[in-house]
């Protein structure tokens, strides 16, 4: 059975030696001292590895079952959910007045990586609730907040997000679900929503559905979409639960993975709903949470890569097969462990160098969310808004690829379900799709985020990279191994941006045909930047006489691997981008 | 439900306009006139799309069930197997004297792509039988051939290959299964084999297991391995079936995909076996079939990419979502079809340009198998031996990636099982693992095939590329769009080979750390070569006044896409290779 070990040490390194959270001037960050975050991560790690991880394969093999309108979650999920609630893990970063812990988002993200890595399907029940609660927190009336938030913060009630319909996903303007005003401030919501994660299950007393719908007579298309609160059970004025609302689960989808989460077709038959935020401003309400939600999905990509890597390493050390070509390394055994073989190393180093770079990138993004939300820092908001599609798209694409590499280390044992490696790949696959398919992330990046604010965030990004290089190029080792490759990769990114500027005006397809490659090119530059910064931190620790020299030397070697072996991808992406729209758009549709 | 359309037209183009099979001087090729191959492919295509394809999702959802030692295949499989037998599709390229059709392997490969594309799990029952029959054909005594081949050629009896044991897959020298001589020419075979495809099922009267085992007292390790014929039911002298042999299925594995094929744990408890070939020469016997078997797996990678692509194209044309950024293309509909969006095009062109290049590469490889086996052409044997790991490794890695791209076109609908896209990805995944995991293919390529025969085959490959470029560089259009990029990519491949030569002698890890990238670099150069040759053929057809100009213009545009958008990967692989062993091998094992 696969296992999960919380990467506490690496998270501590990122939080304190790279991001220096406890000395940052963001409100709430002064509490994030190393001892405190270590204690939180330690406890979260215990829950992850001891409770959630053993249930991961159970959830996969049992799945969720719909019987007579009731969804049964896999064996053990209810108990584990109780433990998560009792431990106070359901609302780390929600305000204390509603029962949250008011911790910074950056810490919630680190904890979230642990829970997702241990059991993605399970953690989604809490994650969706957190997303819905955040929407109510930002857009709800005081009454709505008082009615829903305390029970959602504790996960007594869970939440869902209802966007997709059978005929529309990305293009929500085509939505057919309608909400008829009833004159008493409430609405009757009617329509069908699909792919609703945690739409129905047996782990909560009530489920609070957030539903996008159109109010008849409103504007056409996406501008006529409003957001509604539709509880499964009506909530009485005293807070007790009333009668069942007109919403039900019609079907559970059979999926490639995340079987432990109930992905429901939800039928709304004149269900009572309450407007959340303003009429026809439903998309805006969704968008305010989008950075967080997408960063959360990027986190899932990293988390599955991490757990798959951990198990691949264990197997590579344990499985005896063949002999090292440079001479036997395990003379007493019948063969050497897999890890002696260079191609197994290549695979593990690809994984390790991605994971640690991605974790730094993710937590940097989360820190900027805090700077924006807690500190009102507009520059941080602009930067994280620019980088969000990169975090989501690049981390989930690469995260999935890494689970495939990890699975491959197991040979045939990776293909059978017994070892759990197949599940990591199947679960990781969804993150490339939901919360905006990665092609949509690339479109968002190139079509909206690059030109945003006159290009200010992207210029700020380049200035930051240049600034870091300039500031540190006196350090010869850092320059050669890290800054020079970063400079080269960053030039490729700039050249790609320049190509879009020069050609995209005349023909937007010239930019959009390269959008996906641009997202990956950008992702590599970000990870290159993270590695250069981590290398600097590791050098500083070694020069400062840190006792755990192996940790910092490993960090440097892993970073050098990324710069030498992964960053060369930027030239390829640039070449693809600079070939422009012609090769991509050449064929008439009927010739495909 | 997904569909499959046999790519007959494209296969005909490759067979007749690229490979010119009917005018080649290989024995049997003169029969391969265009009308004849068209008729064969047409009929095979009907069976594939009308019979095998509709059973693909059935096989996936039902899987195989073991009850009381008997394995039940999915509903409809038995009938379909009868149709395959009745149509004479089970032994296209086996000799007529044993009931085969004696057709060239190249045609069998084209037909095999169709069957695999329509239903990989089903086709494996026949494929494994073919492999086992080929081994008996080459290594069996006259009596063994007479006893087994006619029934295997007709698939009245099916076959299996038993190599892997729980503790050893790649490193078969660790094998524990033993075969005790009984003094009467037979052996008692005892041991456990795992991952045995089609090990037990209900579609054949008998199952002929080929089993690797050690004869006690023989040489240690891989040199003491022999190959045995172990029938499920003993065969009486008159050819009738006798008593059940001591072999049974202990378990069916739960797998990520190919659920329609029964992957069995096979227990041999003193089962009666007969030596096939010579004592202790079992691995050699396996190796003689290895090129074909591995090319057959490469074919599966291509086949899954093809069927996934076909369905992605259908969906992209059908699904209305968003508007073309350059102006509405479907004004009467609520939205434009997905295929108007540049990033969807990018994905479909990646798929299409891979698939058509891969098909040419595959059939060229199959043609060389014929040149070697039928024509005794040692140069062809050397070349196909060199390219086999590239065909297997590159086509299955890329084929899997393409199924992921195709699945992504469906958004959330790609993740649920209903549309069948998940199955294509899950089924394609195994091809990267079995018949030698792709890391082992890369090792074979760099460690064995490059130095083989003093490097003669790889030099011949470079000469061929250079020769083709030189011969055609007077053609300006061909030169700019195809020959120049091919020359550049080929230089990268040569530089990589040079790096291995200069550094691998001192330290073999310098070569092996780059072996995987070398396999991909080589694959891109091969597909670049195929595209350059196909472009030449397409130009010739257009200049010759071919009526179907759209087909040839599409061929040229698709080829240009490959050269511009995919070939730039070669520089990245070279950069990774030239970074050498240090970054890969830097960490002590305990630091992973």
Interface residues (C-beta under 8 A of the other chain):
Chain A: X164 X167 X168 X169 X170 X171 X173 X174 X194 X195 X253 X254 X255 X256 X257 X263 X313 X316 X317 X320 X321 X322 X325 X326 X334 X335 X337 X339 X340 X341 X342 X343 X344 X345 X346 X347 X348 X349 X352 X400 X404 X407 X408 X411 X412 X414 X415 X416 X417 X418 X422 X425 X426 X429 X430 X432 X433 X434 X437 X438 X439 X442 X443 X447 X507 X508 X509 X512 X513 X515 X516 X550 X554 X557 X558 X560 X561 X564 X565 X568 X569 X571 X572 X575 X576 X579 X581 X583 X584 X585 X586 X587 X589 X591 X592
Chain B: X164 X167 X168 X169 X170 X171 X174 X194 X195 X253 X254 X255 X256 X257 X263 X313 X316 X317 X320 X321 X322 X325 X326 X334 X335 X337 X339 X340 X341 X342 X343 X344 X345 X346 X347 X348 X349 X352 X400 X404 X407 X408 X411 X412 X414 X415 X416 X417 X418 X422 X425 X426 X429 X430 X432 X433 X434 X437 X438 X439 X442 X443 X447 X507 X508 X509 X512 X513 X515 X516 X550 X554 X557 X558 X560 X561 X564 X565 X568 X569 X571 X572 X575 X576 X579 X581 X583 X584 X585 X586 X587 X588 X589 X591 X592
